[in-house]
Amino acid sequence: MIAQADIPKDLAGFCRFVQHSQRPVVIFGADVAGAIIADLFNRQGIVVDCFFDNNRNKCDKLFQGKPVLHASHLPSKSANTVV
């Protein structure tokens, strides 16, 4: 488990952290903010694995070309994932 204090707070540092962690990257929120974050990551060469959302109407569909899973599935992925 990674301590919150060990995660860089600036974008460049965070992107380096994610790239070196070699863990899947998921975004919580399949909406405008999630799309912006995914775009920022893509520009840095970070591949987003999928999105999670509480809204069941968004789940089991693609968003930004990636699958959207319901938030209830997050605990099974979060241990080795950057969210």
Secondary structure, 3 states (H helix, E strand, C coil): CCCHHHCCCCHHHHHHHHHHHCCCEEEECCCHHHHHHHHHHHHCCCCEEEEEECCCCCCCCEECCEEEEEHHHHHHHHHHCEC
